[in-house]
Amino acid sequence: MRWRRGGALAWLLAGGALCAGAWTSPACAQAAATLEERFAAGCADTPLPMRPGCIDAARRADAAERAYALWLADRLAEDGGARNLAFALFVRRGALLTPETLARAAAGAAVPDAALDGWYRRARAAAGDDGVVWSLLASAQGQPLMPAPAGDDAVAAWAEAQPDNLAPLLLARRADAPLDALFAALDARPRNAVYWDPVQALAMDAVRRHPPKAEWRDAVPALRDGALDAYALELGAAVELPPYRSLIEACSPPARDAVPERRAQCRRLGAILQDASDVMVARMIGNLLLRLSADDDASRAAAHAAWRPLFWRQRLIGEHGDARYQSAYRDALRADPAQDEVTLIDRALRAVGVDPAPPADWETTAP
């Protein structure tokens, strides 16, 4: 099954992972010991007489999707440029990712892939201050099958290349690491850009420039013309989002009240995430931090006022996130890949006749 995606929030609401086809998360891939087990599990609900045909079709589709991915990655590498090379890493890695290769990687027995290593080095050398490239390279760091050049730290390099961006510091932070350095950096890093949607736009452009051959389209319905943009968004779900849970815990009682200045620090962090993030989930986390750190009626009212339109949008996506909305989201993304996710959501909702602003008389209790 393939989720239709429109932005980071829709991806998270859809579960954020696929357990069929080549684009399988490590968690899903590890649930089956082999590809054959995965095919069998996917056909388990098929009537027994038809099950061999289902498994055979799954094999053909998987092989076709992996063949297209390998071919597409090579074409992107030939196109050149840091963005194409960085994205090609994820396309090729998706084609190589199987339960068997993951098991070898976990055992430290994975064979280095020369193409991945070369593309990584070329993309890193040409990245400059391009946040799209750095977000991809940072997301690749530490992932199974991805290159790991000795002494290389793409997240730290991203932080150096974009000294005003908080995202690389959030991504680099371990869940149990002290927060002091992060809070100390807030004034110098007033925005939080992970570049999720520009990577999605990059994926759509890639598959449009290099569409699949007829033999692959015949085997994989998701590769056919009407579904290709949706497939590209699935392919473009490559950016790693920072872990936010530890921030919420640090800004909640009792941890929040154990440090005298913590409430003010959480309020500053919350304001950056809520007001200057390019993905909606980070804005919602920021608003939660503001609600947790509010200490008077005025700050509580301000946090609640900012929460209403965020929650309303989330509700609307749940109610109207059908094929028309997904198509409108992709159209908005193609028209302006640099827009933040909230702007894209609003444009898509308006395109399907839905006002993204909550009614003046709408009220509900914040979670």
C-alpha positions as a LaTeX table, in Angstrom:
\begin{tabular}{lrrr}
\hline
Residue & $x$ (\AA) & $y$ (\AA) & $z$ (\AA) \\
\hline
Met1 & 0.00 & 0.00 & 0.00 \\
Arg2 & 1.24 & 3.47 & $-0.84$ \\
Trp3 & 0.34 & 6.54 & 1.16 \\
Arg4 & $-0.56$ & 9.69 & $-0.73$ \\
Arg5 & 1.52 & 12.37 & 0.87 \\
Gly6 & 1.39 & 16.13 & 0.98 \\
Gly7 & 4.00 & 17.62 & 3.28 \\
Ala8 & 5.71 & 16.47 & 6.43 \\
Leu9 & 2.55 & 16.60 & 8.54 \\
Ala10 & 0.57 & 14.43 & 6.12 \\
Trp11 & 3.48 & 11.99 & 6.04 \\
Leu12 & 3.54 & 11.76 & 9.83 \\
Leu13 & $-0.24$ & 11.43 & 10.04 \\
Ala14 & $-0.05$ & 8.62 & 7.49 \\
Gly15 & 2.41 & 6.75 & 9.66 \\
Gly16 & 5.64 & 7.99 & 8.15 \\
Ala17 & 6.72 & 4.63 & 6.78 \\
Leu18 & 5.87 & 2.15 & 4.07 \\
Cys19 & 6.03 & $-1.60$ & 4.46 \\
Ala20 & 5.63 & $-2.48$ & 0.80 \\
Gly21 & 7.74 & $-1.85$ & $-2.26$ \\
Ala22 & 11.34 & $-0.75$ & $-2.36$ \\
Trp23 & 10.78 & 2.28 & $-0.15$ \\
Thr24 & 10.70 & 0.47 & 3.17 \\
Ser25 & 11.88 & 1.91 & 6.46 \\
Pro26 & 14.52 & $-0.04$ & 8.39 \\
Ala27 & 11.91 & $-0.87$ & 11.03 \\
Cys28 & 9.58 & $-2.35$ & 8.43 \\
Ala29 & 12.36 & $-4.18$ & 6.61 \\
Gln30 & 13.60 & $-5.74$ & 9.84 \\
Ala31 & 10.10 & $-7.09$ & 10.54 \\
Ala32 & 10.72 & $-9.67$ & 7.79 \\
Ala33 & 13.89 & $-11.74$ & 7.56 \\
Thr34 & 13.82 & $-11.86$ & 3.76 \\
Leu35 & 12.09 & $-10.24$ & 0.80 \\
Glu36 & 10.21 & $-13.49$ & 0.22 \\
Glu37 & 8.78 & $-13.31$ & 3.74 \\
Arg38 & 7.68 & $-9.74$ & 3.07 \\
Phe39 & 5.97 & $-10.75$ & $-0.18$ \\
Ala40 & 4.21 & $-13.62$ & 1.58 \\
Ala41 & 3.05 & $-11.36$ & 4.40 \\
Gly42 & 1.71 & $-8.83$ & 1.92 \\
Cys43 & $-0.36$ & $-11.53$ & 0.22 \\
Ala44 & $-1.54$ & $-13.23$ & 3.41 \\
Asp45 & $-5.13$ & $-12.00$ & 2.99 \\
Thr46 & $-5.32$ & $-13.15$ & $-0.64$ \\
Pro47 & $-7.45$ & $-16.29$ & $-1.17$ \\
Leu48 & $-5.19$ & $-19.34$ & $-1.13$ \\
Pro49 & $-5.66$ & $-20.34$ & $-4.80$ \\
Met50 & $-4.65$ & $-16.82$ & $-5.88$ \\
Arg51 & $-1.78$ & $-16.41$ & $-3.44$ \\
Pro52 & 1.03 & $-17.68$ & $-5.72$ \\
Gly53 & $-0.03$ & $-15.17$ & $-8.37$ \\
Cys54 & $-0.09$ & $-12.38$ & $-5.78$ \\
Ile55 & 3.41 & $-13.24$ & $-4.58$ \\
Asp56 & 4.70 & $-13.43$ & $-8.15$ \\
Ala57 & 3.20 & $-10.01$ & $-8.94$ \\
Ala58 & 4.82 & $-8.62$ & $-5.77$ \\
Arg59 & 8.19 & $-9.99$ & $-6.87$ \\
Arg60 & 7.85 & $-8.41$ & $-10.32$ \\
Ala61 & 6.74 & $-5.07$ & $-8.90$ \\
Asp62 & 9.57 & $-5.00$ & $-6.37$ \\
Ala63 & 12.16 & $-5.85$ & $-9.02$ \\
Ala64 & 10.77 & $-3.21$ & $-11.39$ \\
Glu65 & 10.70 & $-0.51$ & $-8.73$ \\
Arg66 & 14.27 & $-1.25$ & $-7.68$ \\
Ala67 & 15.41 & $-1.27$ & $-11.31$ \\
Tyr68 & 13.82 & 2.12 & $-11.90$ \\
Ala69 & 15.37 & 3.52 & $-8.74$ \\
Leu70 & 18.86 & 2.39 & $-9.70$ \\
Trp71 & 18.41 & 3.82 & $-13.19$ \\
Leu72 & 16.99 & 7.11 & $-11.84$ \\
Ala73 & 19.84 & 7.51 & $-9.35$ \\
Asp74 & 22.37 & 7.06 & $-12.14$ \\
Arg75 & 20.59 & 9.66 & $-14.29$ \\
Leu76 & 20.60 & 12.16 & $-11.40$ \\
Ala77 & 24.30 & 11.59 & $-10.83$ \\
Glu78 & 24.91 & 12.19 & $-14.53$ \\
Asp79 & 22.89 & 15.42 & $-14.34$ \\
Gly80 & 25.35 & 16.57 & $-11.69$ \\
Gly81 & 24.99 & 19.35 & $-9.17$ \\
Ala82 & 25.03 & 19.00 & $-5.40$ \\
Arg83 & 21.25 & 18.64 & $-5.03$ \\
Asn84 & 20.93 & 15.91 & $-7.63$ \\
Leu85 & 23.87 & 14.02 & $-6.16$ \\
Ala86 & 22.58 & 14.29 & $-2.60$ \\
Phe87 & 19.13 & 13.11 & $-3.62$ \\
Ala88 & 20.57 & 10.30 & $-5.73$ \\
Leu89 & 22.04 & 8.89 & $-2.50$ \\
Phe90 & 18.57 & 8.22 & $-1.14$ \\
Val91 & 17.18 & 6.90 & $-4.41$ \\
Arg92 & 19.98 & 4.37 & $-4.80$ \\
Arg93 & 19.95 & 3.45 & $-1.13$ \\
Gly94 & 16.20 & 2.75 & $-1.38$ \\
Ala95 & 16.88 & 0.31 & $-4.19$ \\
Leu96 & 19.59 & $-1.47$ & $-2.18$ \\
Leu97 & 17.61 & $-1.63$ & 1.06 \\
Thr98 & 16.28 & $-5.12$ & 1.84 \\
Pro99 & 15.91 & $-7.16$ & 5.02 \\
Glu100 & 19.06 & $-9.02$ & 3.98 \\
Thr101 & 21.20 & $-5.92$ & 3.38 \\
Leu102 & 19.95 & $-4.37$ & 6.63 \\
Ala103 & 20.91 & $-7.49$ & 8.54 \\
Arg104 & 24.41 & $-7.36$ & 7.08 \\
Ala105 & 24.67 & $-3.66$ & 7.96 \\
Ala106 & 23.54 & $-4.33$ & 11.54 \\
Ala107 & 26.19 & $-7.03$ & 11.83 \\
Gly108 & 28.88 & $-4.69$ & 10.51 \\
Ala109 & 29.26 & $-6.80$ & 7.39 \\
Ala110 & 27.77 & $-4.43$ & 4.81 \\
Val111 & 29.85 & $-4.05$ & 1.67 \\
Pro112 & 30.61 & $-0.34$ & 0.96 \\
Asp113 & 28.89 & 0.94 & $-2.16$ \\
Ala114 & 31.35 & 2.83 & $-4.35$ \\
Ala115 & 28.64 & 4.85 & $-6.11$ \\
Leu116 & 27.09 & 6.05 & $-2.85$ \\
Asp117 & 30.49 & 6.97 & $-1.46$ \\
Gly118 & 31.48 & 8.91 & $-4.57$ \\
Trp119 & 28.20 & 10.78 & $-4.83$ \\
Tyr120 & 28.31 & 11.69 & $-1.14$ \\
Arg121 & 31.79 & 13.15 & $-1.44$ \\
Arg122 & 30.93 & 15.11 & $-4.59$ \\
Ala123 & 27.72 & 16.52 & $-3.09$ \\
Arg124 & 29.50 & 17.52 & 0.11 \\
Ala125 & 32.29 & 19.26 & $-1.77$ \\
Ala126 & 29.79 & 21.30 & $-3.79$ \\
Ala127 & 27.20 & 21.97 & $-1.05$ \\
Gly128 & 28.24 & 25.53 & $-0.18$ \\
Asp129 & 25.46 & 27.00 & 1.97 \\
Asp130 & 22.64 & 25.13 & 0.21 \\
Gly131 & 20.37 & 23.97 & 3.02 \\
Val132 & 18.61 & 21.43 & 0.79 \\
Val133 & 21.90 & 19.62 & 0.17 \\
Trp134 & 22.98 & 19.79 & 3.80 \\
Ser135 & 19.62 & 18.54 & 5.04 \\
Leu136 & 19.92 & 15.51 & 2.77 \\
Leu137 & 23.55 & 14.82 & 3.71 \\
Ala138 & 22.77 & 15.24 & 7.41 \\
Ser139 & 19.79 & 12.90 & 7.06 \\
Ala140 & 22.05 & 10.32 & 5.40 \\
Gln141 & 24.50 & 10.38 & 8.30 \\
Gly142 & 24.39 & 7.18 & 10.30 \\
Gln143 & 21.74 & 5.52 & 8.14 \\
Pro144 & 22.20 & 1.87 & 7.13 \\
Leu145 & 24.04 & 1.47 & 3.82 \\
Met146 & 24.92 & 5.17 & 3.64 \\
Pro147 & 28.59 & 6.19 & 3.35 \\
Ala148 & 30.39 & 7.13 & 6.55 \\
Pro149 & 33.69 & 8.82 & 5.64 \\
Ala150 & 36.10 & 8.82 & 8.58 \\
Gly151 & 35.93 & 12.02 & 10.59 \\
Asp152 & 33.01 & 13.41 & 8.59 \\
Asp153 & 30.12 & 15.10 & 10.42 \\
Ala154 & 27.58 & 16.44 & 7.94 \\
Val155 & 25.33 & 17.80 & 10.69 \\
Ala156 & 28.14 & 19.91 & 12.16 \\
Ala157 & 29.10 & 21.07 & 8.68 \\
Trp158 & 25.49 & 22.09 & 8.04 \\
Ala159 & 25.46 & 24.08 & 11.27 \\
Glu160 & 28.61 & 25.88 & 10.14 \\
Ala161 & 27.28 & 26.51 & 6.62 \\
Gln162 & 24.02 & 28.01 & 7.94 \\
Pro163 & 24.86 & 29.77 & 11.20 \\
Asp164 & 21.35 & 31.25 & 11.49 \\
Asn165 & 19.52 & 27.91 & 11.25 \\
Leu166 & 18.54 & 26.02 & 14.41 \\
Ala167 & 17.62 & 22.79 & 12.59 \\
Pro168 & 21.11 & 21.21 & 12.47 \\
Leu169 & 21.56 & 21.76 & 16.20 \\
Leu170 & 18.22 & 20.09 & 16.89 \\
Leu171 & 19.10 & 17.20 & 14.60 \\
Ala172 & 22.52 & 16.73 & 16.19 \\
Arg173 & 21.21 & 16.67 & 19.74 \\
Arg174 & 20.97 & 13.29 & 21.42 \\
Ala175 & 17.84 & 12.71 & 23.46 \\
Asp176 & 19.78 & 12.69 & 26.73 \\
Ala177 & 22.19 & 15.54 & 25.91 \\
Pro178 & 22.19 & 18.73 & 28.02 \\
Leu179 & 20.16 & 21.59 & 26.62 \\
Asp180 & 22.54 & 24.38 & 27.61 \\
Ala181 & 24.30 & 24.67 & 24.23 \\
Leu182 & 21.00 & 24.65 & 22.36 \\
Phe183 & 19.48 & 27.39 & 24.50 \\
Ala184 & 22.68 & 29.44 & 24.25 \\
Ala185 & 22.44 & 29.36 & 20.44 \\
Leu186 & 18.85 & 30.60 & 20.13 \\
Asp187 & 19.64 & 34.29 & 19.61 \\
Ala188 & 22.11 & 33.50 & 16.82 \\
Arg189 & 19.79 & 30.97 & 15.13 \\
Pro190 & 16.36 & 32.59 & 14.76 \\
Arg191 & 14.91 & 30.15 & 12.19 \\
Asn192 & 14.29 & 26.41 & 11.91 \\
Ala193 & 14.49 & 25.16 & 8.32 \\
Val194 & 14.66 & 21.42 & 7.58 \\
Tyr195 & 13.87 & 21.80 & 3.83 \\
Trp196 & 11.34 & 18.97 & 3.70 \\
Asp197 & 9.22 & 20.47 & 0.92 \\
Pro198 & 12.11 & 21.62 & $-1.32$ \\
Val199 & 13.35 & 18.01 & $-1.26$ \\
Gln200 & 9.86 & 16.83 & $-2.21$ \\
Ala201 & 9.89 & 19.30 & $-5.12$ \\
Leu202 & 13.33 & 18.02 & $-6.10$ \\
Ala203 & 11.90 & 14.49 & $-6.22$ \\
Met204 & 8.96 & 15.52 & $-8.41$ \\
Asp205 & 11.30 & 17.28 & $-10.80$ \\
Ala206 & 13.59 & 14.23 & $-10.91$ \\
Val207 & 10.90 & 11.74 & $-11.92$ \\
Arg208 & 9.46 & 14.17 & $-14.48$ \\
Arg209 & 12.85 & 14.62 & $-16.09$ \\
His210 & 13.55 & 10.90 & $-16.00$ \\
Pro211 & 10.22 & 9.02 & $-16.14$ \\
Pro212 & 10.15 & 5.23 & $-15.85$ \\
Lys213 & 10.26 & 3.00 & $-18.90$ \\
Ala214 & 7.10 & 1.23 & $-20.05$ \\
Glu215 & 8.20 & $-2.15$ & $-18.69$ \\
Trp216 & 8.54 & $-0.69$ & $-15.18$ \\
Arg217 & 5.23 & 1.18 & $-15.39$ \\
Asp218 & 3.48 & $-2.02$ & $-16.42$ \\
Ala219 & 4.73 & $-3.83$ & $-13.32$ \\
Val220 & 4.21 & $-1.03$ & $-10.78$ \\
Pro221 & 0.92 & 0.95 & $-10.85$ \\
Ala222 & 2.55 & 3.71 & $-8.76$ \\
Leu223 & 4.95 & 4.41 & $-11.64$ \\
Arg224 & 2.18 & 5.14 & $-14.14$ \\
Asp225 & 1.60 & 8.68 & $-15.35$ \\
Gly226 & $-1.41$ & 9.50 & $-13.17$ \\
Ala227 & 0.36 & 8.40 & $-9.99$ \\
Leu228 & 3.92 & 9.49 & $-10.72$ \\
Asp229 & 3.85 & 12.74 & $-8.73$ \\
Ala230 & 2.51 & 10.91 & $-5.68$ \\
Tyr231 & 5.26 & 8.33 & $-6.12$ \\
Ala232 & 7.81 & 11.15 & $-6.28$ \\
Leu233 & 6.62 & 12.57 & $-2.94$ \\
Glu234 & 7.03 & 9.13 & $-1.45$ \\
Leu235 & 10.52 & 8.98 & $-2.92$ \\
Gly236 & 11.24 & 12.46 & $-1.55$ \\
Ala237 & 10.42 & 11.61 & 2.06 \\
Ala238 & 14.16 & 11.60 & 2.71 \\
Val239 & 14.68 & 14.41 & 5.21 \\
Glu240 & 15.12 & 13.36 & 8.82 \\
Leu241 & 13.06 & 15.42 & 11.27 \\
Pro242 & 14.73 & 16.31 & 14.59 \\
Pro243 & 13.68 & 14.47 & 17.76 \\
Tyr244 & 11.32 & 16.74 & 19.66 \\
Arg245 & 10.22 & 14.55 & 22.56 \\
Ser246 & 13.17 & 15.45 & 24.78 \\
Leu247 & 12.44 & 19.16 & 24.26 \\
Ile248 & 8.87 & 18.64 & 25.41 \\
Glu249 & 10.07 & 16.73 & 28.46 \\
Ala250 & 12.61 & 19.45 & 29.33 \\
Cys251 & 9.92 & 22.12 & 29.12 \\
Ser252 & 7.36 & 20.16 & 31.16 \\
Pro253 & 7.17 & 19.76 & 34.93 \\
Pro254 & 9.16 & 18.72 & 36.87 \\
Ala255 & 12.20 & 19.37 & 34.64 \\
Arg256 & 10.95 & 22.82 & 33.65 \\
Asp257 & 10.70 & 23.93 & 37.27 \\
Ala258 & 14.07 & 22.52 & 38.34 \\
Val259 & 16.03 & 25.30 & 36.58 \\
Pro260 & 15.10 & 28.92 & 37.35 \\
Glu261 & 15.65 & 30.21 & 33.81 \\
Arg262 & 14.17 & 27.17 & 32.05 \\
Arg263 & 10.69 & 28.61 & 31.52 \\
Ala264 & 12.09 & 31.66 & 29.72 \\
Gln265 & 14.42 & 29.46 & 27.64 \\
Cys266 & 11.55 & 27.21 & 26.61 \\
Arg267 & 9.48 & 30.26 & 25.70 \\
Arg268 & 12.25 & 31.52 & 23.40 \\
Leu269 & 12.71 & 28.10 & 21.79 \\
Gly270 & 8.96 & 27.72 & 21.39 \\
Ala271 & 8.67 & 31.09 & 19.67 \\
Ile272 & 11.32 & 30.17 & 17.09 \\
Leu273 & 9.76 & 26.79 & 16.36 \\
Gln274 & 6.23 & 28.18 & 16.17 \\
Asp275 & 6.95 & 31.31 & 14.15 \\
Ala276 & 10.01 & 30.47 & 12.03 \\
Ser277 & 9.78 & 26.78 & 11.09 \\
Asp278 & 9.26 & 25.55 & 7.55 \\
Val279 & 7.31 & 22.42 & 8.55 \\
Met280 & 4.01 & 22.42 & 10.39 \\
Val281 & 4.90 & 19.73 & 12.89 \\
Ala282 & 7.73 & 21.93 & 14.24 \\
Arg283 & 5.31 & 24.85 & 14.51 \\
Met284 & 2.95 & 22.69 & 16.53 \\
Ile285 & 5.80 & 21.57 & 18.81 \\
Gly286 & 6.79 & 25.20 & 19.25 \\
Asn287 & 3.27 & 26.14 & 20.22 \\
Leu288 & 3.19 & 23.30 & 22.73 \\
Leu289 & 6.40 & 24.63 & 24.31 \\
Leu290 & 4.82 & 28.08 & 24.53 \\
Arg291 & 1.75 & 26.65 & 26.24 \\
Leu292 & 3.93 & 24.68 & 28.65 \\
Ser293 & 6.03 & 27.74 & 29.52 \\
Ala294 & 3.18 & 30.25 & 29.82 \\
Asp295 & 3.10 & 31.75 & 33.30 \\
Asp296 & 0.33 & 34.36 & 33.22 \\
Asp297 & $-3.06$ & 34.94 & 31.61 \\
Ala298 & $-1.62$ & 37.01 & 28.76 \\
Ser299 & 0.98 & 34.42 & 27.70 \\
Arg300 & $-1.55$ & 31.60 & 28.01 \\
Ala301 & $-4.05$ & 33.50 & 25.86 \\
Ala302 & $-1.41$ & 34.29 & 23.22 \\
Ala303 & $-0.30$ & 30.67 & 23.03 \\
His304 & $-3.89$ & 29.48 & 22.73 \\
Ala305 & $-4.66$ & 32.04 & 20.01 \\
Ala306 & $-1.71$ & 30.74 & 17.99 \\
Trp307 & $-2.73$ & 27.14 & 18.63 \\
Arg308 & $-6.25$ & 27.49 & 17.16 \\
Pro309 & $-5.27$ & 27.90 & 13.46 \\
Leu310 & $-2.61$ & 25.18 & 13.73 \\
Phe311 & $-5.02$ & 22.64 & 15.16 \\
Trp312 & $-7.75$ & 23.71 & 12.72 \\
Arg313 & $-5.46$ & 23.04 & 9.76 \\
Gln314 & $-4.61$ & 19.61 & 11.14 \\
Arg315 & $-8.32$ & 18.87 & 11.47 \\
Leu316 & $-9.00$ & 20.04 & 7.92 \\
Ile317 & $-6.24$ & 17.83 & 6.51 \\
Gly318 & $-7.84$ & 14.87 & 8.25 \\
Glu319 & $-11.25$ & 15.75 & 6.79 \\
His320 & $-10.23$ & 16.88 & 3.30 \\
Gly321 & $-6.90$ & 15.13 & 2.65 \\
Asp322 & $-8.26$ & 13.22 & $-0.33$ \\
Ala323 & $-6.87$ & 12.93 & $-3.86$ \\
Arg324 & $-8.05$ & 16.45 & $-4.78$ \\
Tyr325 & $-6.23$ & 17.99 & $-1.82$ \\
Gln326 & $-3.08$ & 15.95 & $-2.48$ \\
Ser327 & $-3.11$ & 17.06 & $-6.11$ \\
Ala328 & $-3.61$ & 20.69 & $-5.09$ \\
Tyr329 & $-0.73$ & 20.40 & $-2.62$ \\
Arg330 & 1.56 & 19.06 & $-5.33$ \\
Asp331 & 0.50 & 21.87 & $-7.67$ \\
Ala332 & 1.30 & 24.46 & $-4.99$ \\
Leu333 & 4.65 & 22.82 & $-4.30$ \\
Arg334 & 5.61 & 22.79 & $-7.97$ \\
Ala335 & 4.59 & 26.43 & $-8.34$ \\
Asp336 & 6.82 & 27.59 & $-5.46$ \\
Pro337 & 9.08 & 24.95 & $-3.86$ \\
Ala338 & 10.57 & 27.51 & $-1.46$ \\
Gln339 & 7.30 & 28.08 & 0.40 \\
Asp340 & 6.93 & 26.75 & 3.93 \\
Glu341 & 4.56 & 23.87 & 4.57 \\
Val342 & 1.84 & 25.95 & 6.23 \\
Thr343 & 1.62 & 28.23 & 3.19 \\
Leu344 & 1.41 & 25.20 & 0.91 \\
Ile345 & $-1.32$ & 23.64 & 3.07 \\
Asp346 & $-3.33$ & 26.86 & 2.97 \\
Arg347 & $-3.02$ & 27.12 & $-0.81$ \\
Ala348 & $-4.08$ & 23.50 & $-1.26$ \\
Leu349 & $-7.07$ & 23.89 & 1.06 \\
Arg350 & $-8.23$ & 27.02 & $-0.74$ \\
Ala351 & $-7.83$ & 25.25 & $-4.08$ \\
Val352 & $-10.37$ & 22.63 & $-2.97$ \\
Gly353 & $-12.73$ & 25.28 & $-1.61$ \\
Val354 & $-11.85$ & 25.11 & 2.08 \\
Asp355 & $-11.00$ & 28.16 & 4.19 \\
Pro356 & $-7.88$ & 27.34 & 6.28 \\
Ala357 & $-8.78$ & 29.91 & 8.95 \\
Pro358 & $-10.87$ & 28.66 & 11.88 \\
Pro359 & $-14.35$ & 30.19 & 12.28 \\
Ala360 & $-14.45$ & 32.96 & 14.83 \\
Asp361 & $-16.85$ & 30.99 & 17.03 \\
Trp362 & $-14.92$ & 27.71 & 16.84 \\
Glu363 & $-13.39$ & 26.61 & 20.09 \\
Thr364 & $-12.03$ & 23.38 & 21.46 \\
Thr365 & $-9.74$ & 22.34 & 24.25 \\
Ala366 & $-6.02$ & 22.17 & 23.52 \\
Pro367 & $-4.45$ & 18.76 & 24.21 \\
\hline
\end{tabular}
